[in-house]
């Protein structure tokens, strides 16, 4: 088995070009104007941000020294699971709270002394009796249909 080796002779000018390109790449952040302008712009932006922090330093100190006061409910750790189950259940009730409060105010302002309530209760009683009769008829009709279906299956 014979191994052939190929010798490549590099020209000194090629080596010099490669070295220049590598040096240019390494120093591009200093030598290229566009890169320097971008860095200057970034530093100016950072400087403006730092200046705004320094300007509002006293406000930041007072806010950081004050305790957080927010809307929260203190719950012991053993009850967290129950609270997590409770809040989704009461959310719809709280969403309709204004409606419930309006209903309470309406009932409070309602006067029962004018005699309208007796007629409304009488009409409600008649309607309820009609619904009860209709329900009984529907139940009887369902039973009759079931018997008819049962007889039809036997024959």
Helices and strands as residue ranges (DSSP letters): H 12-26, H 28-31, H 33-55, H 57-65, G 77-79, H 80-95, H 97-109, H 116-154
